[in-house]
Amino acid sequence: MTNPIADPLVEVPDTDALSDLVLLEATPDGIATVTLNRAAKKNAFNAEVIAALHQTFETLRDADGVRLVFLTGAGDAFSAGADLEWMKAAVEWSESDNREDAMGLASMLKALHDLPQLTVALVDGPAFGGGAGLAAACDMAVATERSTFAFSEVKLGLTPATISPYVIRAIGARNAKALFATGRVFTAAEAQGFGLVGQVVADAAAFDAVRADLSTAIKACAPGAVADAKDLVNDIEGAEIDRGVMEETAKRIAARRVSEEGREGVLAFLEKRKPGWAE
């Protein structure tokens, strides 16, 4: 008997339509990798890179069968932040033009943050400004020992405004104030202490084991439940635990219990077999 919960084939639209500034690859078992592909510029952001990332995340949002998304950078940097030529051009723009441009970055980060799949930044090398913001907008981040981080915008008379919602959630207000106000470079070990990074590994070769472990773990989890669990955290974080939150959480678990995935998962457990999504 064919199980109705079994994973569909992974369907990722033709990546030729995406800019070569950002590469998107997906395996048949639903593991996707997004690579910033501007190694000569240390994967620095400009409007084109931001647009390509946004398009890639929109593609992944609707990609059937994709279960896990890794985000990484080509070459010896994760992302050095803003491209110098892009910053130079912005000096001549009006405040309105700059606001519209900044909304492009804000929209891209929100698209990453809102992906239904588990998202994991694999950081090797510098992750400055918007690069560190990308890591913060992912659900998890793993960095190599040589990686460094900074929110150095204040040294240019700017602030890390667009990335701040994700960074503050990741590291807390007090750490954010200290790092935003000083603009100092900090190590991967410090980033782990702040909560920006969850794990530090020796080098990029160790990412293979990270990929394998997370791929195995995510395949045991129901895709819809993963998406709902992420939404649960986003909606409940910081909320007062009152009657409204109690009713909302009760409503959500009740809906999951009667869902197709929920019924299949419980039956599989009772029948001592794998659920359809794990086969």
C-alpha positions in Angstrom: 0.0 0.0 0.0 1.4 3.4 -1.0 1.5 5.8 1.9 -0.1 9.2 1.1 2.4 11.1 3.2 5.4 9.9 1.2 7.6 12.8 -0.1 6.9 14.0 -3.6 9.7 14.3 -6.1 11.8 17.4 -5.5 10.7 20.1 -7.9 13.0 23.1 -8.2 12.3 25.4 -11.1 15.0 25.8 -13.8 17.9 27.5 -12.0 19.1 28.9 -15.3 16.5 31.6 -14.7 18.4 32.6 -11.6 21.4 34.9 -11.6 24.8 33.3 -11.6 25.5 35.5 -8.7 23.6 33.0 -6.6 23.7 29.2 -7.2 20.9 26.9 -6.2 21.3 23.1 -6.1 18.9 20.5 -4.7 19.4 16.7 -4.3 16.7 14.2 -5.1 16.1 13.6 -1.4 15.3 17.3 -0.8 18.5 18.9 0.5 19.1 22.3 -1.1 22.2 24.5 -1.1 22.2 28.2 -1.9 25.7 29.6 -2.6 26.7 33.2 -2.8 28.8 33.0 -6.0 30.8 36.2 -6.0 34.1 35.0 -4.7 36.2 37.6 -6.4 34.3 40.3 -4.4 34.2 38.1 -1.2 30.5 37.6 -1.9 29.7 41.2 -1.1 26.1 42.4 -1.5 24.8 44.8 -4.2 21.3 45.2 -5.6 21.7 42.4 -8.1 23.0 39.9 -5.4 20.1 40.9 -3.1 17.6 40.4 -6.0 19.1 37.1 -6.9 18.9 35.9 -3.3 15.3 37.0 -3.0 14.3 35.2 -6.1 16.1 32.1 -4.9 14.3 32.1 -1.6 11.0 32.6 -3.3 11.8 29.6 -5.5 12.6 27.5 -2.5 9.4 28.6 -0.6 7.3 26.8 -3.2 9.7 24.0 -4.1 7.9 20.6 -3.5 10.0 18.1 -1.6 12.8 20.5 -0.4 13.3 19.7 3.3 16.5 21.4 4.3 18.3 24.6 3.0 22.0 25.3 3.5 23.3 28.8 2.8 27.0 29.3 2.1 29.5 31.4 0.2 32.0 30.6 -2.6 35.7 31.1 -2.1 37.3 32.3 1.2 34.5 34.4 2.6 30.9 33.9 3.6 30.1 37.5 2.8 32.0 40.7 3.4 28.9 42.8 3.6 28.1 45.7 1.3 29.8 46.1 -2.1 32.0 49.2 -2.1 30.7 50.4 -5.5 27.1 50.0 -4.4 27.8 52.0 -1.2 29.5 54.7 -3.2 26.5 55.0 -5.5 24.1 55.2 -2.6 25.8 58.3 -1.3 24.4 60.2 -4.3 20.9 58.9 -4.0 18.0 60.7 -2.3 16.7 59.5 1.0 13.6 58.1 -0.8 15.9 56.1 -3.2 17.9 54.8 -0.3 14.8 53.7 1.5 13.5 51.8 -1.6 16.9 50.2 -2.0 17.0 49.2 1.7 13.6 47.6 1.4 15.1 45.3 -1.1 17.5 43.9 1.5 14.7 43.9 4.1 12.4 41.9 1.8 15.1 39.4 1.0 16.0 38.7 4.6 12.3 38.3 5.4 11.9 35.8 2.6 14.8 33.8 4.0 13.5 34.0 7.6 10.0 32.9 6.4 11.1 29.8 4.5 9.1 26.7 5.7 12.2 24.5 5.6 14.9 24.4 8.2 17.6 26.9 7.1 21.3 26.5 8.1 24.1 29.0 7.4 27.5 27.4 6.8 29.9 30.3 7.5 33.5 30.0 6.5 35.6 33.2 6.6 34.4 36.8 7.1 30.7 37.4 7.7 30.4 41.2 8.0 27.3 43.4 8.1 24.7 41.9 5.8 26.6 38.7 5.7 26.2 38.3 9.5 22.6 39.3 9.0 22.1 36.4 6.6 23.4 34.0 9.3 21.1 35.6 11.9 18.1 35.2 9.6 18.7 31.5 9.2 17.3 29.1 11.8 20.8 27.8 12.6 24.4 28.8 11.9 27.6 26.7 11.9 31.0 28.5 11.5 34.6 27.4 11.1 37.2 28.4 13.6 38.7 30.9 11.2 35.4 32.8 10.6 35.1 36.4 11.8 32.0 38.6 12.3 31.3 42.3 12.6 28.6 44.9 12.5 30.9 47.7 11.5 28.3 50.1 10.1 28.8 52.7 12.8 32.4 53.1 11.6 30.9 54.4 8.4 28.4 56.6 10.1 25.6 54.1 9.5 23.6 51.6 11.5 22.8 47.9 10.9 19.2 48.7 10.8 17.8 46.3 8.2 19.4 43.2 9.7 18.7 44.3 13.3 15.5 42.4 13.8 17.2 39.0 13.1 20.4 39.8 14.9 18.7 41.1 18.0 16.5 38.0 18.1 19.6 35.8 17.8 21.9 37.5 20.3 19.7 39.6 22.5 19.5 43.4 23.0 22.5 43.8 25.3 24.9 42.0 23.1 23.5 43.7 20.1 24.0 47.2 21.6 27.6 46.4 22.4 28.4 44.9 19.0 26.5 47.5 17.0 28.0 50.4 18.9 31.6 49.3 18.8 31.6 47.8 15.3 34.4 45.5 16.5 35.4 42.2 14.8 34.7 39.1 16.8 35.6 35.5 16.5 33.5 32.4 15.8 33.9 31.3 19.4 32.6 34.7 20.5 29.8 34.5 18.0 28.8 31.1 19.6 28.9 32.7 23.0 26.6 35.5 21.8 24.2 33.0 20.2 24.8 34.1 16.6 26.4 30.7 15.9 25.2 27.4 17.3 28.3 25.3 16.5 31.9 25.9 15.6 33.9 23.4 13.5 37.5 23.1 12.7 37.3 24.0 9.0 35.1 23.8 5.9 35.8 20.1 5.4 33.8 19.5 8.6 30.7 20.9 7.0 30.2 17.5 5.3 29.5 15.9 8.6 27.2 18.7 9.6 25.3 18.3 6.3 25.0 14.6 6.8 23.8 14.8 10.4 21.2 17.4 9.7 20.0 15.7 6.6 19.5 12.5 8.5 17.7 14.3 11.3 15.4 16.3 9.0 14.3 13.3 7.0 12.8 11.8 10.2 10.6 14.9 10.7 7.3 15.7 9.0 7.7 18.7 6.6 4.5 20.4 7.5 5.2 20.0 11.2 8.6 21.5 10.7 7.1 24.6 9.0 4.4 24.9 11.7 7.0 24.5 14.5 9.0 27.4 13.0 5.8 29.5 12.8 5.0 28.6 16.4 8.3 30.0 17.6 7.9 33.2 15.6 4.4 33.8 16.9 4.9 32.8 20.5 8.3 34.3 21.2 8.0 37.2 23.7 4.3 36.8 24.1 2.8 37.0 27.6 1.7 33.5 28.7 -1.9 34.4 29.2 -5.3 32.8 28.4 -4.9 33.9 24.7 -1.6 32.1 24.3 -2.9 29.0 26.1 -5.9 28.9 23.7 -3.8 29.5 20.7 -1.2 26.8 21.5 -4.0 24.3 22.3 -5.7 25.1 19.0 -2.4 24.5 17.1 -1.7 21.1 18.7 -5.3 20.0 18.2 -5.0 20.9 14.5 -1.8 19.0 14.2 -3.3 15.9 15.9 -6.1 15.6 13.3 -3.9 16.6 10.4 -2.8 13.9 7.8 0.8 14.1 9.1 -0.2 14.0 12.7 -2.4 10.9 12.2 0.3 9.2 10.1 3.0 10.0 12.7 1.1 8.6 15.7 0.0 5.5 13.8 3.5 4.8 12.5 4.8 5.1 16.1 2.2 2.7 17.4 2.7 0.3 14.6 6.5 0.4 15.0 7.2 1.5 11.5 8.6 4.6 9.8 6.1 7.3 8.8 5.7 8.0 5.1 7.9 11.1 5.0 10.8 9.1 6.5 10.7 6.2 4.0 
